[in-house]
Amino acid sequence: MSAGEVTQDKHEYLTVPQFAKRVHRDRQTVYGWIRTRKMPEGSVLMVHGHLEVDWTVWQNHVPKVL
């Protein structure tokens, strides 16, 4: 699976830099959210040693104010 790929179950996985750009936040802010567990459960995966964010889970759990 590559970053930004949509799988058959309609989940879109983004690298942290891609995710940060999409939510208009600094990459370090996103890493802080991950470290302090402010990301929705099940939205952060470790894939081949890199963190990826499930955009679909994020959209379903976070208010639309971002």
PDBQT receptor file of N, H, CA, C and O in Angstrom, charges set to zero:
ATOM      1  N   MET A   1       0.850  -1.177   0.000  1.00  0.00    +0.000 N 
ATOM      2  CA  MET A   1       0.000   0.000   0.000  1.00  0.00    +0.000 C 
ATOM      3  C   MET A   1       0.890   1.232   0.000  1.00  0.00    +0.000 C 
ATOM      4  O   MET A   1       1.856   1.302   0.759  1.00  0.00    +0.000 OA
ATOM      5  N   SER A   2       0.577   2.180  -0.828  1.00  0.00    +0.000 N 
ATOM      6  H   SER A   2      -0.209   2.123  -1.444  1.00  0.00    +0.000 HD
ATOM      7  CA  SER A   2       1.346   3.419  -0.868  1.00  0.00    +0.000 C 
ATOM      8  C   SER A   2       0.522   4.553  -0.279  1.00  0.00    +0.000 C 
ATOM      9  O   SER A   2      -0.707   4.481  -0.238  1.00  0.00    +0.000 OA
ATOM     10  N   ALA A   3       1.198   5.596   0.174  1.00  0.00    +0.000 N 
ATOM     11  H   ALA A   3       2.196   5.655   0.141  1.00  0.00    +0.000 HD
ATOM     12  CA  ALA A   3       0.518   6.727   0.797  1.00  0.00    +0.000 C 
ATOM     13  C   ALA A   3      -0.445   7.374  -0.183  1.00  0.00    +0.000 C 
ATOM     14  O   ALA A   3      -0.129   7.543  -1.361  1.00  0.00    +0.000 OA
ATOM     15  N   GLY A   4      -1.608   7.730   0.304  1.00  0.00    +0.000 N 
ATOM     16  H   GLY A   4      -1.865   7.593   1.261  1.00  0.00    +0.000 HD
ATOM     17  CA  GLY A   4      -2.613   8.361  -0.529  1.00  0.00    +0.000 C 
ATOM     18  C   GLY A   4      -3.450   7.361  -1.297  1.00  0.00    +0.000 C 
ATOM     19  O   GLY A   4      -4.345   7.746  -2.050  1.00  0.00    +0.000 OA
ATOM     20  N   GLU A   5      -3.167   6.074  -1.114  1.00  0.00    +0.000 N 
ATOM     21  H   GLU A   5      -2.440   5.762  -0.502  1.00  0.00    +0.000 HD
ATOM     22  CA  GLU A   5      -3.882   5.029  -1.838  1.00  0.00    +0.000 C 
ATOM     23  C   GLU A   5      -5.233   4.771  -1.191  1.00  0.00    +0.000 C 
ATOM     24  O   GLU A   5      -5.353   4.771   0.034  1.00  0.00    +0.000 OA
ATOM     25  N   VAL A   6      -6.241   4.553  -2.013  1.00  0.00    +0.000 N 
ATOM     26  H   VAL A   6      -6.143   4.553  -3.008  1.00  0.00    +0.000 HD
ATOM     27  CA  VAL A   6      -7.575   4.206  -1.528  1.00  0.00    +0.000 C 
ATOM     28  C   VAL A   6      -7.730   2.709  -1.707  1.00  0.00    +0.000 C 
ATOM     29  O   VAL A   6      -7.616   2.198  -2.821  1.00  0.00    +0.000 OA
ATOM     30  N   THR A   7      -7.992   1.998  -0.609  1.00  0.00    +0.000 N 
ATOM     31  H   THR A   7      -8.085   2.413   0.296  1.00  0.00    +0.000 HD
ATOM     32  CA  THR A   7      -8.132   0.556  -0.684  1.00  0.00    +0.000 C 
ATOM     33  C   THR A   7      -9.575   0.202  -1.032  1.00  0.00    +0.000 C 
ATOM     34  O   THR A   7     -10.431   1.080  -1.135  1.00  0.00    +0.000 OA
ATOM     35  N   GLN A   8      -9.836  -1.094  -1.211  1.00  0.00    +0.000 N 
ATOM     36  H   GLN A   8      -9.141  -1.808  -1.127  1.00  0.00    +0.000 HD
ATOM     37  CA  GLN A   8     -11.176  -1.537  -1.587  1.00  0.00    +0.000 C 
ATOM     38  C   GLN A   8     -12.213  -1.171  -0.546  1.00  0.00    +0.000 C 
ATOM     39  O   GLN A   8     -13.376  -0.960  -0.891  1.00  0.00    +0.000 OA
ATOM     40  N   ASP A   9     -11.826  -1.089   0.725  1.00  0.00    +0.000 N 
ATOM     41  H   ASP A   9     -10.882  -1.260   1.005  1.00  0.00    +0.000 HD
ATOM     42  CA  ASP A   9     -12.787  -0.729   1.765  1.00  0.00    +0.000 C 
ATOM     43  C   ASP A   9     -12.910   0.789   1.920  1.00  0.00    +0.000 C 
ATOM     44  O   ASP A   9     -13.443   1.270   2.921  1.00  0.00    +0.000 OA
ATOM     45  N   LYS A  10     -12.423   1.537   0.942  1.00  0.00    +0.000 N 
ATOM     46  H   LYS A  10     -11.990   1.147   0.129  1.00  0.00    +0.000 HD
ATOM     47  CA  LYS A  10     -12.585   2.987   0.835  1.00  0.00    +0.000 C 
ATOM     48  C   LYS A  10     -11.853   3.787   1.909  1.00  0.00    +0.000 C 
ATOM     49  O   LYS A  10     -12.276   4.895   2.238  1.00  0.00    +0.000 OA
ATOM     50  N   HIS A  11     -10.781   3.259   2.453  1.00  0.00    +0.000 N 
ATOM     51  H   HIS A  11     -10.437   2.359   2.185  1.00  0.00    +0.000 HD
ATOM     52  CA  HIS A  11      -9.966   4.009   3.400  1.00  0.00    +0.000 C 
ATOM     53  C   HIS A  11      -8.802   4.629   2.643  1.00  0.00    +0.000 C 
ATOM     54  O   HIS A  11      -8.196   3.989   1.784  1.00  0.00    +0.000 OA
ATOM     55  N   GLU A  12      -8.497   5.874   2.966  1.00  0.00    +0.000 N 
ATOM     56  H   GLU A  12      -8.990   6.394   3.663  1.00  0.00    +0.000 HD
ATOM     57  CA  GLU A  12      -7.391   6.575   2.326  1.00  0.00    +0.000 C 
ATOM     58  C   GLU A  12      -6.310   6.807   3.378  1.00  0.00    +0.000 C 
ATOM     59  O   GLU A  12      -6.566   7.428   4.409  1.00  0.00    +0.000 OA
ATOM     60  N   TYR A  13      -5.111   6.311   3.117  1.00  0.00    +0.000 N 
ATOM     61  H   TYR A  13      -4.903   5.807   2.279  1.00  0.00    +0.000 HD
ATOM     62  CA  TYR A  13      -4.006   6.423   4.054  1.00  0.00    +0.000 C 
ATOM     63  C   TYR A  13      -3.024   7.478   3.568  1.00  0.00    +0.000 C 
ATOM     64  O   TYR A  13      -2.601   7.469   2.412  1.00  0.00    +0.000 OA
ATOM     65  N   LEU A  14      -2.663   8.399   4.482  1.00  0.00    +0.000 N 
ATOM     66  H   LEU A  14      -3.006   8.406   5.421  1.00  0.00    +0.000 HD
ATOM     67  CA  LEU A  14      -1.751   9.492   4.159  1.00  0.00    +0.000 C 
ATOM     68  C   LEU A  14      -0.540   9.441   5.079  1.00  0.00    +0.000 C 
ATOM     69  O   LEU A  14      -0.652   9.044   6.239  1.00  0.00    +0.000 OA
ATOM     70  N   THR A  15       0.609   9.841   4.565  1.00  0.00    +0.000 N 
ATOM     71  H   THR A  15       0.700  10.163   3.623  1.00  0.00    +0.000 HD
ATOM     72  CA  THR A  15       1.768   9.997   5.432  1.00  0.00    +0.000 C 
ATOM     73  C   THR A  15       1.513  11.212   6.324  1.00  0.00    +0.000 C 
ATOM     74  O   THR A  15       0.616  12.010   6.050  1.00  0.00    +0.000 OA
ATOM     75  N   VAL A  16       2.288  11.348   7.372  1.00  0.00    +0.000 N 
ATOM     76  H   VAL A  16       3.016  10.700   7.595  1.00  0.00    +0.000 HD
ATOM     77  CA  VAL A  16       2.103  12.490   8.273  1.00  0.00    +0.000 C 
ATOM     78  C   VAL A  16       2.285  13.824   7.537  1.00  0.00    +0.000 C 
ATOM     79  O   VAL A  16       1.475  14.728   7.742  1.00  0.00    +0.000 OA
ATOM     80  N   PRO A  17       3.314  13.991   6.686  1.00  0.00    +0.000 N 
ATOM     81  CA  PRO A  17       3.431  15.264   5.966  1.00  0.00    +0.000 C 
ATOM     82  C   PRO A  17       2.230  15.537   5.038  1.00  0.00    +0.000 C 
ATOM     83  O   PRO A  17       1.775  16.677   4.945  1.00  0.00    +0.000 OA
ATOM     84  N   GLN A  18       1.720  14.511   4.360  1.00  0.00    +0.000 N 
ATOM     85  H   GLN A  18       2.090  13.585   4.436  1.00  0.00    +0.000 HD
ATOM     86  CA  GLN A  18       0.546  14.688   3.498  1.00  0.00    +0.000 C 
ATOM     87  C   GLN A  18      -0.671  15.075   4.328  1.00  0.00    +0.000 C 
ATOM     88  O   GLN A  18      -1.434  15.965   3.954  1.00  0.00    +0.000 OA
ATOM     89  N   PHE A  19      -0.842  14.389   5.466  1.00  0.00    +0.000 N 
ATOM     90  H   PHE A  19      -0.222  13.666   5.769  1.00  0.00    +0.000 HD
ATOM     91  CA  PHE A  19      -1.971  14.674   6.353  1.00  0.00    +0.000 C 
ATOM     92  C   PHE A  19      -1.882  16.099   6.897  1.00  0.00    +0.000 C 
ATOM     93  O   PHE A  19      -2.877  16.823   6.918  1.00  0.00    +0.000 OA
ATOM     94  N   ALA A  20      -0.680  16.500   7.338  1.00  0.00    +0.000 N 
ATOM     95  H   ALA A  20       0.128  15.911   7.321  1.00  0.00    +0.000 HD
ATOM     96  CA  ALA A  20      -0.489  17.844   7.887  1.00  0.00    +0.000 C 
ATOM     97  C   ALA A  20      -0.859  18.906   6.853  1.00  0.00    +0.000 C 
ATOM     98  O   ALA A  20      -1.492  19.908   7.184  1.00  0.00    +0.000 OA
ATOM     99  N   LYS A  21      -0.468  18.686   5.621  1.00  0.00    +0.000 N 
ATOM    100  H   LYS A  21       0.046  17.872   5.352  1.00  0.00    +0.000 HD
ATOM    101  CA  LYS A  21      -0.787  19.636   4.565  1.00  0.00    +0.000 C 
ATOM    102  C   LYS A  21      -2.302  19.712   4.339  1.00  0.00    +0.000 C 
ATOM    103  O   LYS A  21      -2.849  20.793   4.121  1.00  0.00    +0.000 OA
ATOM    104  N   ARG A  22      -2.966  18.568   4.394  1.00  0.00    +0.000 N 
ATOM    105  H   ARG A  22      -2.521  17.689   4.571  1.00  0.00    +0.000 HD
ATOM    106  CA  ARG A  22      -4.403  18.530   4.145  1.00  0.00    +0.000 C 
ATOM    107  C   ARG A  22      -5.199  19.235   5.252  1.00  0.00    +0.000 C 
ATOM    108  O   ARG A  22      -6.223  19.860   4.977  1.00  0.00    +0.000 OA
ATOM    109  N   VAL A  23      -4.729  19.135   6.504  1.00  0.00    +0.000 N 
ATOM    110  H   VAL A  23      -3.897  18.628   6.727  1.00  0.00    +0.000 HD
ATOM    111  CA  VAL A  23      -5.441  19.780   7.614  1.00  0.00    +0.000 C 
ATOM    112  C   VAL A  23      -4.866  21.158   7.947  1.00  0.00    +0.000 C 
ATOM    113  O   VAL A  23      -5.267  21.785   8.927  1.00  0.00    +0.000 OA
ATOM    114  N   HIS A  24      -3.924  21.621   7.123  1.00  0.00    +0.000 N 
ATOM    115  H   HIS A  24      -3.598  21.111   6.327  1.00  0.00    +0.000 HD
ATOM    116  CA  HIS A  24      -3.332  22.955   7.275  1.00  0.00    +0.000 C 
ATOM    117  C   HIS A  24      -2.696  23.152   8.649  1.00  0.00    +0.000 C 
ATOM    118  O   HIS A  24      -2.894  24.171   9.310  1.00  0.00    +0.000 OA
ATOM    119  N   ARG A  25      -1.931  22.150   9.052  1.00  0.00    +0.000 N 
ATOM    120  H   ARG A  25      -1.769  21.322   8.515  1.00  0.00    +0.000 HD
ATOM    121  CA  ARG A  25      -1.188  22.215  10.303  1.00  0.00    +0.000 C 
ATOM    122  C   ARG A  25       0.263  21.859  10.023  1.00  0.00    +0.000 C 
ATOM    123  O   ARG A  25       0.573  21.257   8.995  1.00  0.00    +0.000 OA
ATOM    124  N   ASP A  26       1.142  22.227  10.932  1.00  0.00    +0.000 N 
ATOM    125  H   ASP A  26       0.890  22.716  11.767  1.00  0.00    +0.000 HD
ATOM    126  CA  ASP A  26       2.549  21.875  10.827  1.00  0.00    +0.000 C 
ATOM    127  C   ASP A  26       2.716  20.385  11.117  1.00  0.00    +0.000 C 
ATOM    128  O   ASP A  26       1.984  19.812  11.924  1.00  0.00    +0.000 OA
ATOM    129  N   ARG A  27       3.674  19.778  10.459  1.00  0.00    +0.000 N 
ATOM    130  H   ARG A  27       4.269  20.244   9.804  1.00  0.00    +0.000 HD
ATOM    131  CA  ARG A  27       3.946  18.354  10.648  1.00  0.00    +0.000 C 
ATOM    132  C   ARG A  27       4.220  18.021  12.119  1.00  0.00    +0.000 C 
ATOM    133  O   ARG A  27       3.764  16.994  12.620  1.00  0.00    +0.000 OA
ATOM    134  N   GLN A  28       4.960  18.888  12.802  1.00  0.00    +0.000 N 
ATOM    135  H   GLN A  28       5.331  19.723  12.395  1.00  0.00    +0.000 HD
ATOM    136  CA  GLN A  28       5.281  18.642  14.209  1.00  0.00    +0.000 C 
ATOM    137  C   GLN A  28       4.028  18.689  15.090  1.00  0.00    +0.000 C 
ATOM    138  O   GLN A  28       3.958  17.994  16.104  1.00  0.00    +0.000 OA
ATOM    139  N   THR A  29       3.049  19.497  14.711  1.00  0.00    +0.000 N 
ATOM    140  H   THR A  29       3.105  20.062  13.887  1.00  0.00    +0.000 HD
ATOM    141  CA  THR A  29       1.775  19.534  15.436  1.00  0.00    +0.000 C 
ATOM    142  C   THR A  29       1.083  18.182  15.340  1.00  0.00    +0.000 C 
ATOM    143  O   THR A  29       0.554  17.674  16.329  1.00  0.00    +0.000 OA
ATOM    144  N   VAL A  30       1.090  17.607  14.150  1.00  0.00    +0.000 N 
ATOM    145  H   VAL A  30       1.519  18.020  13.346  1.00  0.00    +0.000 HD
ATOM    146  CA  VAL A  30       0.455  16.300  13.948  1.00  0.00    +0.000 C 
ATOM    147  C   VAL A  30       1.181  15.232  14.764  1.00  0.00    +0.000 C 
ATOM    148  O   VAL A  30       0.540  14.393  15.397  1.00  0.00    +0.000 OA
ATOM    149  N   TYR A  31       2.517  15.257  14.754  1.00  0.00    +0.000 N 
ATOM    150  H   TYR A  31       3.038  15.938  14.240  1.00  0.00    +0.000 HD
ATOM    151  CA  TYR A  31       3.258  14.301  15.574  1.00  0.00    +0.000 C 
ATOM    152  C   TYR A  31       2.915  14.483  17.055  1.00  0.00    +0.000 C 
ATOM    153  O   TYR A  31       2.857  13.503  17.797  1.00  0.00    +0.000 OA
ATOM    154  N   GLY A  32       2.690  15.715  17.487  1.00  0.00    +0.000 N 
ATOM    155  H   GLY A  32       2.737  16.511  16.884  1.00  0.00    +0.000 HD
ATOM    156  CA  GLY A  32       2.269  15.976  18.860  1.00  0.00    +0.000 C 
ATOM    157  C   GLY A  32       0.903  15.375  19.156  1.00  0.00    +0.000 C 
ATOM    158  O   GLY A  32       0.695  14.808  20.228  1.00  0.00    +0.000 OA
ATOM    159  N   TRP A  33      -0.029  15.492  18.215  1.00  0.00    +0.000 N 
ATOM    160  H   TRP A  33       0.140  15.953  17.344  1.00  0.00    +0.000 HD
ATOM    161  CA  TRP A  33      -1.358  14.878  18.384  1.00  0.00    +0.000 C 
ATOM    162  C   TRP A  33      -1.238  13.370  18.532  1.00  0.00    +0.000 C 
ATOM    163  O   TRP A  33      -1.929  12.757  19.345  1.00  0.00    +0.000 OA
ATOM    164  N   ILE A  34      -0.352  12.777  17.737  1.00  0.00    +0.000 N 
ATOM    165  H   ILE A  34       0.210  13.275  17.076  1.00  0.00    +0.000 HD
ATOM    166  CA  ILE A  34      -0.167  11.327  17.805  1.00  0.00    +0.000 C 
ATOM    167  C   ILE A  34       0.446  10.948  19.150  1.00  0.00    +0.000 C 
ATOM    168  O   ILE A  34      -0.004  10.005  19.801  1.00  0.00    +0.000 OA
ATOM    169  N   ARG A  35       1.466  11.682  19.557  1.00  0.00    +0.000 N 
ATOM    170  H   ARG A  35       1.831  12.448  19.028  1.00  0.00    +0.000 HD
ATOM    171  CA  ARG A  35       2.155  11.389  20.812  1.00  0.00    +0.000 C 
ATOM    172  C   ARG A  35       1.234  11.519  22.025  1.00  0.00    +0.000 C 
ATOM    173  O   ARG A  35       1.327  10.729  22.964  1.00  0.00    +0.000 OA
ATOM    174  N   THR A  36       0.342  12.515  22.005  1.00  0.00    +0.000 N 
ATOM    175  H   THR A  36       0.266  13.157  21.241  1.00  0.00    +0.000 HD
ATOM    176  CA  THR A  36      -0.552  12.742  23.147  1.00  0.00    +0.000 C 
ATOM    177  C   THR A  36      -1.894  12.040  22.981  1.00  0.00    +0.000 C 
ATOM    178  O   THR A  36      -2.815  12.252  23.771  1.00  0.00    +0.000 OA
ATOM    179  N   ARG A  37      -2.000  11.213  21.962  1.00  0.00    +0.000 N 
ATOM    180  H   ARG A  37      -1.253  11.041  21.320  1.00  0.00    +0.000 HD
ATOM    181  CA  ARG A  37      -3.193  10.395  21.703  1.00  0.00    +0.000 C 
ATOM    182  C   ARG A  37      -4.450  11.228  21.463  1.00  0.00    +0.000 C 
ATOM    183  O   ARG A  37      -5.537  10.859  21.907  1.00  0.00    +0.000 OA
ATOM    184  N   LYS A  38      -4.304  12.344  20.765  1.00  0.00    +0.000 N 
ATOM    185  H   LYS A  38      -3.421  12.645  20.404  1.00  0.00    +0.000 HD
ATOM    186  CA  LYS A  38      -5.460  13.178  20.417  1.00  0.00    +0.000 C 
ATOM    187  C   LYS A  38      -6.060  12.789  19.072  1.00  0.00    +0.000 C 
ATOM    188  O   LYS A  38      -7.066  13.360  18.650  1.00  0.00    +0.000 OA
ATOM    189  N   MET A  39      -5.447  11.821  18.397  1.00  0.00    +0.000 N 
ATOM    190  H   MET A  39      -4.629  11.357  18.739  1.00  0.00    +0.000 HD
ATOM    191  CA  MET A  39      -5.975  11.320  17.130  1.00  0.00    +0.000 C 
ATOM    192  C   MET A  39      -7.034  10.267  17.448  1.00  0.00    +0.000 C 
ATOM    193  O   MET A  39      -6.906   9.566  18.452  1.00  0.00    +0.000 OA
ATOM    194  N   PRO A  40      -8.073  10.135  16.628  1.00  0.00    +0.000 N 
ATOM    195  CA  PRO A  40      -9.091   9.112  16.875  1.00  0.00    +0.000 C 
ATOM    196  C   PRO A  40      -8.478   7.712  16.899  1.00  0.00    +0.000 C 
ATOM    197  O   PRO A  40      -7.531   7.425  16.167  1.00  0.00    +0.000 OA
ATOM    198  N   GLU A  41      -9.024   6.857  17.738  1.00  0.00    +0.000 N 
ATOM    199  H   GLU A  41      -9.794   7.090  18.333  1.00  0.00    +0.000 HD
ATOM    200  CA  GLU A  41      -8.529   5.488  17.840  1.00  0.00    +0.000 C 
ATOM    201  C   GLU A  41      -8.648   4.787  16.482  1.00  0.00    +0.000 C 
ATOM    202  O   GLU A  41      -9.683   4.863  15.820  1.00  0.00    +0.000 OA
ATOM    203  N   GLY A  42      -7.600   4.124  16.092  1.00  0.00    +0.000 N 
ATOM    204  H   GLY A  42      -6.759   4.062  16.630  1.00  0.00    +0.000 HD
ATOM    205  CA  GLY A  42      -7.590   3.397  14.833  1.00  0.00    +0.000 C 
ATOM    206  C   GLY A  42      -7.222   4.239  13.626  1.00  0.00    +0.000 C 
ATOM    207  O   GLY A  42      -7.237   3.739  12.501  1.00  0.00    +0.000 OA
ATOM    208  N   SER A  43      -6.890   5.516  13.838  1.00  0.00    +0.000 N 
ATOM    209  H   SER A  43      -6.878   5.922  14.752  1.00  0.00    +0.000 HD
ATOM    210  CA  SER A  43      -6.591   6.372  12.694  1.00  0.00    +0.000 C 
ATOM    211  C   SER A  43      -5.103   6.432  12.352  1.00  0.00    +0.000 C 
ATOM    212  O   SER A  43      -4.738   6.921  11.283  1.00  0.00    +0.000 OA
ATOM    213  N   VAL A  44      -4.247   5.947  13.237  1.00  0.00    +0.000 N 
ATOM    214  H   VAL A  44      -4.544   5.551  14.106  1.00  0.00    +0.000 HD
ATOM    215  CA  VAL A  44      -2.804   5.997  12.989  1.00  0.00    +0.000 C 
ATOM    216  C   VAL A  44      -2.263   4.573  12.902  1.00  0.00    +0.000 C 
ATOM    217  O   VAL A  44      -2.470   3.760  13.803  1.00  0.00    +0.000 OA
ATOM    218  N   LEU A  45      -1.571   4.288  11.812  1.00  0.00    +0.000 N 
ATOM    219  H   LEU A  45      -1.403   4.948  11.080  1.00  0.00    +0.000 HD
ATOM    220  CA  LEU A  45      -1.005   2.963  11.586  1.00  0.00    +0.000 C 
ATOM    221  C   LEU A  45       0.496   3.089  11.347  1.00  0.00    +0.000 C 
ATOM    222  O   LEU A  45       0.978   4.102  10.842  1.00  0.00    +0.000 OA
ATOM    223  N   MET A  46       1.223   2.036  11.721  1.00  0.00    +0.000 N 
ATOM    224  H   MET A  46       0.831   1.212  12.131  1.00  0.00    +0.000 HD
ATOM    225  CA  MET A  46       2.639   1.954  11.409  1.00  0.00    +0.000 C 
ATOM    226  C   MET A  46       2.766   1.030  10.205  1.00  0.00    +0.000 C 
ATOM    227  O   MET A  46       2.421  -0.149  10.287  1.00  0.00    +0.000 OA
ATOM    228  N   VAL A  47       3.259   1.559   9.085  1.00  0.00    +0.000 N 
ATOM    229  H   VAL A  47       3.538   2.517   9.018  1.00  0.00    +0.000 HD
ATOM    230  CA  VAL A  47       3.402   0.788   7.858  1.00  0.00    +0.000 C 
ATOM    231  C   VAL A  47       4.868   0.852   7.422  1.00  0.00    +0.000 C 
ATOM    232  O   VAL A  47       5.366   1.916   7.055  1.00  0.00    +0.000 OA
ATOM    233  N   HIS A  48       5.540  -0.272   7.463  1.00  0.00    +0.000 N 
ATOM    234  H   HIS A  48       5.136  -1.136   7.760  1.00  0.00    +0.000 HD
ATOM    235  CA  HIS A  48       6.953  -0.364   7.074  1.00  0.00    +0.000 C 
ATOM    236  C   HIS A  48       7.807   0.684   7.780  1.00  0.00    +0.000 C 
ATOM    237  O   HIS A  48       8.684   1.293   7.168  1.00  0.00    +0.000 OA
ATOM    238  N   GLY A  49       7.547   0.890   9.060  1.00  0.00    +0.000 N 
ATOM    239  H   GLY A  49       6.834   0.395   9.556  1.00  0.00    +0.000 HD
ATOM    240  CA  GLY A  49       8.348   1.814   9.851  1.00  0.00    +0.000 C 
ATOM    241  C   GLY A  49       7.946   3.278   9.743  1.00  0.00    +0.000 C 
ATOM    242  O   GLY A  49       8.602   4.144  10.322  1.00  0.00    +0.000 OA
ATOM    243  N   HIS A  50       6.873   3.563   9.007  1.00  0.00    +0.000 N 
ATOM    244  H   HIS A  50       6.340   2.860   8.537  1.00  0.00    +0.000 HD
ATOM    245  CA  HIS A  50       6.402   4.941   8.851  1.00  0.00    +0.000 C 
ATOM    246  C   HIS A  50       4.976   5.055   9.359  1.00  0.00    +0.000 C 
ATOM    247  O   HIS A  50       4.170   4.140   9.184  1.00  0.00    +0.000 OA
ATOM    248  N   LEU A  51       4.671   6.174   9.984  1.00  0.00    +0.000 N 
ATOM    249  H   LEU A  51       5.326   6.916  10.126  1.00  0.00    +0.000 HD
ATOM    250  CA  LEU A  51       3.302   6.407  10.440  1.00  0.00    +0.000 C 
ATOM    251  C   LEU A  51       2.432   6.854   9.276  1.00  0.00    +0.000 C 
ATOM    252  O   LEU A  51       2.850   7.669   8.454  1.00  0.00    +0.000 OA
ATOM    253  N   GLU A  52       1.227   6.317   9.212  1.00  0.00    +0.000 N 
ATOM    254  H   GLU A  52       0.888   5.655   9.880  1.00  0.00    +0.000 HD
ATOM    255  CA  GLU A  52       0.250   6.747   8.226  1.00  0.00    +0.000 C 
ATOM    256  C   GLU A  52      -1.064   6.999   8.939  1.00  0.00    +0.000 C 
ATOM    257  O   GLU A  52      -1.403   6.324   9.911  1.00  0.00    +0.000 OA
ATOM    258  N   VAL A  53      -1.793   7.977   8.441  1.00  0.00    +0.000 N 
ATOM    259  H   VAL A  53      -1.517   8.525   7.652  1.00  0.00    +0.000 HD
ATOM    260  CA  VAL A  53      -3.066   8.378   9.042  1.00  0.00    +0.000 C 
ATOM    261  C   VAL A  53      -4.187   7.949   8.110  1.00  0.00    +0.000 C 
ATOM    262  O   VAL A  53      -4.138   8.188   6.903  1.00  0.00    +0.000 OA
ATOM    263  N   ASP A  54      -5.197   7.314   8.687  1.00  0.00    +0.000 N 
ATOM    264  H   ASP A  54      -5.237   7.121   9.667  1.00  0.00    +0.000 HD
ATOM    265  CA  ASP A  54      -6.376   6.908   7.920  1.00  0.00    +0.000 C 
ATOM    266  C   ASP A  54      -7.291   8.123   7.817  1.00  0.00    +0.000 C 
ATOM    267  O   ASP A  54      -7.957   8.492   8.784  1.00  0.00    +0.000 OA
ATOM    268  N   TRP A  55      -7.317   8.738   6.644  1.00  0.00    +0.000 N 
ATOM    269  H   TRP A  55      -6.775   8.438   5.859  1.00  0.00    +0.000 HD
ATOM    270  CA  TRP A  55      -8.083   9.963   6.429  1.00  0.00    +0.000 C 
ATOM    271  C   TRP A  55      -9.575   9.739   6.657  1.00  0.00    +0.000 C 
ATOM    272  O   TRP A  55     -10.258  10.624   7.173  1.00  0.00    +0.000 OA
ATOM    273  N   THR A  56     -10.092   8.570   6.280  1.00  0.00    +0.000 N 
ATOM    274  H   THR A  56      -9.538   7.850   5.861  1.00  0.00    +0.000 HD
ATOM    275  CA  THR A  56     -11.516   8.265   6.424  1.00  0.00    +0.000 C 
ATOM    276  C   THR A  56     -11.915   8.248   7.900  1.00  0.00    +0.000 C 
ATOM    277  O   THR A  56     -12.947   8.808   8.269  1.00  0.00    +0.000 OA
ATOM    278  N   VAL A  57     -11.106   7.612   8.740  1.00  0.00    +0.000 N 
ATOM    279  H   VAL A  57     -10.268   7.157   8.440  1.00  0.00    +0.000 HD
ATOM    280  CA  VAL A  57     -11.397   7.580  10.180  1.00  0.00    +0.000 C 
ATOM    281  C   VAL A  57     -11.341   8.992  10.744  1.00  0.00    +0.000 C 
ATOM    282  O   VAL A  57     -12.202   9.381  11.533  1.00  0.00    +0.000 OA
ATOM    283  N   TRP A  58     -10.328   9.763  10.344  1.00  0.00    +0.000 N 
ATOM    284  H   TRP A  58      -9.628   9.446   9.703  1.00  0.00    +0.000 HD
ATOM    285  CA  TRP A  58     -10.186  11.142  10.819  1.00  0.00    +0.000 C 
ATOM    286  C   TRP A  58     -11.423  11.967  10.479  1.00  0.00    +0.000 C 
ATOM    287  O   TRP A  58     -11.957  12.665  11.341  1.00  0.00    +0.000 OA
ATOM    288  N   GLN A  59     -11.885  11.893   9.229  1.00  0.00    +0.000 N 
ATOM    289  H   GLN A  59     -11.452  11.326   8.529  1.00  0.00    +0.000 HD
ATOM    290  CA  GLN A  59     -13.039  12.674   8.808  1.00  0.00    +0.000 C 
ATOM    291  C   GLN A  59     -14.305  12.297   9.556  1.00  0.00    +0.000 C 
ATOM    292  O   GLN A  59     -15.145  13.154   9.828  1.00  0.00    +0.000 OA
ATOM    293  N   ASN A  60     -14.449  11.018   9.892  1.00  0.00    +0.000 N 
ATOM    294  H   ASN A  60     -13.767  10.322   9.672  1.00  0.00    +0.000 HD
ATOM    295  CA  ASN A  60     -15.655  10.562  10.579  1.00  0.00    +0.000 C 
ATOM    296  C   ASN A  60     -15.671  10.897  12.069  1.00  0.00    +0.000 C 
ATOM    297  O   ASN A  60     -16.733  10.858  12.690  1.00  0.00    +0.000 OA
ATOM    298  N   HIS A  61     -14.529  11.221  12.649  1.00  0.00    +0.000 N 
ATOM    299  H   HIS A  61     -13.667  11.253  12.144  1.00  0.00    +0.000 HD
ATOM    300  CA  HIS A  61     -14.463  11.464  14.091  1.00  0.00    +0.000 C 
ATOM    301  C   HIS A  61     -14.149  12.899  14.489  1.00  0.00    +0.000 C 
ATOM    302  O   HIS A  61     -14.294  13.257  15.657  1.00  0.00    +0.000 OA
ATOM    303  N   VAL A  62     -13.729  13.712  13.553  1.00  0.00    +0.000 N 
ATOM    304  H   VAL A  62     -13.612  13.421  12.604  1.00  0.00    +0.000 HD
ATOM    305  CA  VAL A  62     -13.302  15.062  13.897  1.00  0.00    +0.000 C 
ATOM    306  C   VAL A  62     -14.334  16.068  13.388  1.00  0.00    +0.000 C 
ATOM    307  O   VAL A  62     -14.818  15.939  12.264  1.00  0.00    +0.000 OA
ATOM    308  N   PRO A  63     -14.673  17.061  14.197  1.00  0.00    +0.000 N 
ATOM    309  CA  PRO A  63     -15.618  18.087  13.734  1.00  0.00    +0.000 C 
ATOM    310  C   PRO A  63     -15.127  18.757  12.456  1.00  0.00    +0.000 C 
ATOM    311  O   PRO A  63     -13.922  18.818  12.213  1.00  0.00    +0.000 OA
ATOM    312  N   LYS A  64     -16.016  19.241  11.667  1.00  0.00    +0.000 N 
ATOM    313  H   LYS A  64     -16.995  19.192  11.865  1.00  0.00    +0.000 HD
ATOM    314  CA  LYS A  64     -15.696  19.829  10.372  1.00  0.00    +0.000 C 
ATOM    315  C   LYS A  64     -15.119  21.233  10.464  1.00  0.00    +0.000 C 
ATOM    316  O   LYS A  64     -15.025  21.918   9.445  1.00  0.00    +0.000 OA
ATOM    317  N   VAL A  65     -14.728  21.684  11.655  1.00  0.00    +0.000 N 
ATOM    318  H   VAL A  65     -14.804  21.128  12.482  1.00  0.00    +0.000 HD
ATOM    319  CA  VAL A  65     -14.218  23.047  11.817  1.00  0.00    +0.000 C 
ATOM    320  C   VAL A  65     -12.791  23.211  11.312  1.00  0.00    +0.000 C 
ATOM    321  O   VAL A  65     -12.342  24.338  11.107  1.00  0.00    +0.000 OA
ATOM    322  N   LEU A  66     -12.069  22.114  11.106  1.00  0.00    +0.000 N 
ATOM    323  H   LEU A  66     -12.434  21.198  11.273  1.00  0.00    +0.000 HD
ATOM    324  CA  LEU A  66     -10.680  22.238  10.639  1.00  0.00    +0.000 C 
ATOM    325  C   LEU A  66     -10.653  22.634   9.225  1.00  0.00    +0.000 C 
ATOM    326  O   LEU A  66      -9.577  22.790   8.648  1.00  0.00    +0.000 OA
TER     327      LEU A  66
